[in-house]
């Protein structure tokens, strides 16, 4: 929709607003921890010794309070305390279950997540490169196909991609608003047929990502043979998933691999993908499940606004979503976008000091001051926002025009495994997360980098399950994940934004403007000698004192003569002269014309009525 009202803010407002939004979130998290410590004996006896250990212990490999009774109770339950965001913008401490080394189901799940993540990674570019370099496919080919009589042969293995047990059966490299690259593999080690779907990498993919308006699934359910009445999902990814479903049916590769004469007819079916590919893989798994009841889907960091809450719960039996730490993509949804926008503008309205002061407070905070104390110097309380300012009136009109649409809220699909970063070089620790933990966008320094697929593959392969023999430190840190440290600010990004913030008034801007004009004039004078025009007296040595008046165009670094366009050379006005083709740099003595020679003295030429001899 088109709106009439916009909110006036500049680039430096974006920087300061995001910084203060992160600090406000940090203050709320600390308040939630303090309240939990006050009300919960287990948390109180875990957090306080942890802080003491961090301050006093110098031995990294020790767990000084491993025998603490509350710690033993929590570890026996295999639990972790996390902070979950509430609709009131506060945080609540909640208990979640860890994936345990002693639990066979947890152990096998982590092995599968690590194993199939390689397929979600190689589909980005490596599969297409392999088909060209090793399988003889042309560079501009859009499909890799095998004859139906060769699909059962042990050929086209992906050994060079560290997937020696996988054979490539089919690959499509089309990429448009609807079409999306994917590949069909046969894994003889796991005895699975794998469909891997590429994630976001092109402009078309980004357009699909932003089509997050919910779309109904009732017609899709009728076609696929399942009841999806009343359910909805991400509109853009639904279009891609329907294209994938139709492509699989038209290519008939899956049908051939599961035919009666196929040696792979008893293999299971796995669908996987990362980011956009993870979202499409989840919806495709829902469509294929009536035909393949044992299908499994591994969605690596899919978009948060994917399917409705009821369907997300029903998918827990066959879909597993994986999220790393503070990754922003699993937290992207229509409601989260609106909430982030509103919180950002609230922070701007709450700032009560000049931006340069807020910047310095962030870069050089007072020693010993808590986040709450620092925020109180920069931000007003929510109830003290002045309502008579032009910015506030503009903001109210902006919000009324963009009132939140009555869209159904969408969530991550299936069971969710969240990888927690314990800090340092220790392995990530997985636990079972609630879909409601991703109902808001948390400002974090790693919110973008946490989405990288190649890093996720390594973290999954090195993830550490709690309950093992050598992870007492990891499990203790895991149990105390509610301990928070403020992030250090990136100095380079700060300098960039503050350059645009005009902290010292108009003088730097005027100075920059003057320097820009000087540079422009210099460029013009170098490329042309028509910087200004003046008259020149020319004396003929062999005639005596007879003089001839000519006009010349002068640049800062070059000069040239203006020629009279009349045949009798009787020009008395400037407009009668035309440009001379000669434009040369200054020199002690330069040649202006071929014959006769005009010798120009540089010092004399700079004076009014310069003398030119020839």
Secondary structure as GFF3:
##gff-version 3
##sequence-region A 1 614
A	DSSP	alpha_helix	11	39	.	.	.	ID=ss1
A	DSSP	alpha_helix	41	56	.	.	.	ID=ss2
A	DSSP	alpha_helix	69	77	.	.	.	ID=ss3
A	DSSP	beta_strand	79	85	.	.	.	ID=ss4
A	DSSP	beta_strand	91	97	.	.	.	ID=ss5
A	DSSP	alpha_helix	104	122	.	.	.	ID=ss6
A	DSSP	alpha_helix	126	133	.	.	.	ID=ss7
A	DSSP	beta_strand	143	144	.	.	.	ID=ss8
A	DSSP	beta_strand	157	158	.	.	.	ID=ss9
A	DSSP	three_ten_helix	159	161	.	.	.	ID=ss10
A	DSSP	beta_strand	163	172	.	.	.	ID=ss11
A	DSSP	beta_strand	182	187	.	.	.	ID=ss12
A	DSSP	beta_strand	192	197	.	.	.	ID=ss13
A	DSSP	alpha_helix	203	209	.	.	.	ID=ss14
A	DSSP	beta_strand	214	216	.	.	.	ID=ss15
A	DSSP	alpha_helix	218	224	.	.	.	ID=ss16
A	DSSP	beta_strand	232	234	.	.	.	ID=ss17
A	DSSP	alpha_helix	235	251	.	.	.	ID=ss18
A	DSSP	alpha_helix	253	257	.	.	.	ID=ss19
A	DSSP	beta_strand	268	274	.	.	.	ID=ss20
A	DSSP	alpha_helix	276	288	.	.	.	ID=ss21
A	DSSP	beta_strand	296	300	.	.	.	ID=ss22
A	DSSP	beta_strand	307	308	.	.	.	ID=ss23
A	DSSP	alpha_helix	309	314	.	.	.	ID=ss24
A	DSSP	three_ten_helix	315	317	.	.	.	ID=ss25
A	DSSP	beta_strand	319	324	.	.	.	ID=ss26
A	DSSP	three_ten_helix	329	331	.	.	.	ID=ss27
A	DSSP	alpha_helix	334	350	.	.	.	ID=ss28
A	DSSP	alpha_helix	355	363	.	.	.	ID=ss29
A	DSSP	alpha_helix	371	378	.	.	.	ID=ss30
A	DSSP	three_ten_helix	382	384	.	.	.	ID=ss31
A	DSSP	alpha_helix	390	401	.	.	.	ID=ss32
A	DSSP	beta_strand	410	411	.	.	.	ID=ss33
A	DSSP	beta_strand	415	420	.	.	.	ID=ss34
A	DSSP	beta_strand	429	433	.	.	.	ID=ss35
A	DSSP	three_ten_helix	435	438	.	.	.	ID=ss36
A	DSSP	three_ten_helix	449	451	.	.	.	ID=ss37
A	DSSP	alpha_helix	453	462	.	.	.	ID=ss38
A	DSSP	alpha_helix	472	479	.	.	.	ID=ss39
A	DSSP	alpha_helix	491	499	.	.	.	ID=ss40
A	DSSP	alpha_helix	507	527	.	.	.	ID=ss41
A	DSSP	beta_strand	532	539	.	.	.	ID=ss42
A	DSSP	beta_strand	547	554	.	.	.	ID=ss43
A	DSSP	beta_strand	558	564	.	.	.	ID=ss44
A	DSSP	three_ten_helix	574	576	.	.	.	ID=ss45
A	DSSP	beta_strand	577	579	.	.	.	ID=ss46
A	DSSP	beta_strand	584	585	.	.	.	ID=ss47
A	DSSP	alpha_helix	602	605	.	.	.	ID=ss48
A	DSSP	beta_strand	611	613	.	.	.	ID=ss49
###
